[in-house]
Amino acid sequence: MTNRLKEDKKSGAAALRPENAARASIASLKACADPKRAEGQRRYFKEQVEFLGLTTPKMKEIEADVWQKVRGTWNFPEGVAFAEAMLREPYHEIRGLGLLILLRFRQEFPASFPDRVRGWLQTDRLDNWALVGVFCPDALGPILEKDPKFVAQIKTWAGDPNRWVKRASAVSFIKLARRGIHLDAIYDIAVRLFPVQDDLIHKATGWLLREAGKADAPRLRAFLLKHGPAIPRTSLRYAIERFSETERKSLLAKTKAVKP
């Protein structure tokens, strides 16, 4: 091998190191920034979320380009190192890209992965409803389905002081709920989250219940009637979206708190 080929090989290997790939990816994302679009995107969030202003097609294009470069070279350790480098950045798109690349390695996620995710949530690395709602169902849902012992672990997240950990306790089960998997745990989590005074938790709980209703509508109906006034009204409205208009009105009336 000539010296030139050796240098090219070394250069290519260095470029594929997670920290270098992260720097290059951040530069690519920032080069496409659109401040006007970013301002519009921020309006969808009550909390402070920083955006670069990229379109979804551009995000998909950059993600596909990164994946093409590292595919067959990286495994989970490199993927998680890349994600953690990206999660240190403040912008939504940068964090999102790190998570999307990491999800490419979901078949390699180790048993300790839920603890790592909880750490990101507790330190506000995943600090808005979109990041939590997109990542957790795909990252943790398959683990919950494959190994039910993790169900009890994720259920405890409903009692965590951090709002993003609480939200993850619900949304991690979203894709399982619509298939009727772990419904006992799902309804238990909903009950644990009802007392939480947080609109984002109310919405996540309602979303989870609505998905559970797709698998077993009579069970959802009975659950709502049983818990009635204890259910936050936002959660209830989300939960009953797939019922007929007549039944929605009936459930809203029957679950309403009675004034003393």
Summary of the structure (lengths in Angstrom):
residues: 260
radius of gyration: 21.2
end to end distance: 86.8
largest distance: 87.8
contacts: 821
relative contact order: 0.07
helix: 72%
strand: 1%
